Amino acid sequence: MTLDSLLKLLDKRAKGAGNWAKLASTLGVSPQYLHDCKEGRRRPAKKLLDALNLVAVIDYRRKER
């Protein structure tokens, strides 16, 4: 899952919850933190990923010349 697809998942969940503040409460994070993630100012941290039953995976690749 890419960061973009994670944000789409959060958007879908926010619509289901009624709004972003309600989703934040459901996930156990602050509305401001969730908004910062949505706007790209913060990366999703372990607490949010745990609430979504996800884990971050780092991928390294060679640069193209």
C-alpha contacts under 8 A as a table, 3 or more apart, distances in Angstrom:
res1	aa1	res2	aa2	distance
1	M	5	S	6.01
1	M	6	L	6.61
2	T	5	S	5.18
2	T	6	L	6.25
3	L	6	L	4.97
3	L	7	L	6.22
4	D	7	L	5.13
4	D	8	K	6.29
5	S	8	K	4.92
5	S	9	L	6.15
6	L	9	L	4.98
6	L	10	L	6.26
7	L	10	L	4.97
7	L	11	D	6.12
7	L	38	K	6.31
8	K	11	D	4.97
8	K	12	K	6.20
9	L	12	K	5.13
9	L	13	R	6.17
10	L	13	R	4.98
10	L	14	A	5.98
11	D	14	A	5.02
11	D	15	K	6.29
12	K	15	K	5.22
12	K	16	G	6.34
13	R	16	G	4.97
13	R	17	A	6.09
13	R	23	L	6.97
14	A	17	A	4.98
14	A	18	G	6.04
14	A	19	N	5.05
14	A	20	W	5.01
14	A	22	K	7.41
14	A	23	L	5.34
15	K	18	G	5.10
15	K	19	N	5.80
15	K	20	W	7.68
16	G	19	N	7.70
17	A	20	W	7.55
17	A	22	K	5.99
17	A	23	L	5.61
18	G	22	K	6.63
18	G	23	L	7.68
19	N	22	K	5.53
19	N	23	L	6.41
20	W	23	L	4.99
20	W	24	A	6.07
20	W	31	P	6.73
20	W	34	L	7.61
20	W	35	H	7.68
21	A	24	A	5.05
21	A	25	S	6.31
21	A	30	S	7.78
21	A	31	P	5.05
22	K	25	S	5.10
22	K	26	T	6.21
23	L	26	T	4.98
23	L	27	L	6.14
24	A	27	L	5.12
24	A	28	G	5.99
24	A	29	V	5.10
24	A	30	S	5.68
24	A	31	P	5.21
24	A	34	L	6.38
25	S	28	G	5.06
25	S	29	V	6.13
25	S	30	S	6.88
25	S	31	P	7.44
26	T	29	V	7.89
27	L	48	L	6.73
27	L	51	A	5.58
27	L	52	L	7.69
28	G	48	L	7.72
28	G	51	A	7.60
29	V	33	Y	6.79
29	V	34	L	6.94
29	V	47	K	7.71
29	V	48	L	6.94
30	S	33	Y	5.25
30	S	34	L	6.37
31	P	34	L	5.14
31	P	35	H	6.06
32	Q	35	H	5.01
32	Q	36	D	6.06
33	Y	36	D	5.02
33	Y	37	C	6.28
33	Y	42	R	7.58
34	L	37	C	5.09
34	L	38	K	6.21
35	H	38	K	4.92
35	H	39	E	6.16
36	D	39	E	5.12
36	D	40	G	6.11
36	D	41	R	4.99
36	D	42	R	5.44
37	C	40	G	5.11
37	C	41	R	5.87
37	C	42	R	4.72
37	C	43	R	5.66
37	C	44	P	6.14
38	K	41	R	7.72
39	E	42	R	7.78
40	G	43	R	6.88
44	P	48	L	6.12
44	P	49	L	6.58
45	A	48	L	5.61
45	A	49	L	6.20
46	K	49	L	4.98
46	K	50	D	5.80
46	K	55	V	7.46
46	K	56	A	7.97
47	K	50	D	5.15
47	K	51	A	6.27
48	L	51	A	5.10
48	L	52	L	6.39
49	L	52	L	5.06
49	L	53	N	6.01
49	L	54	L	4.85
49	L	55	V	5.92
49	L	56	A	7.54
50	D	53	N	4.80
50	D	54	L	5.77
50	D	55	V	7.04
51	A	54	L	7.66
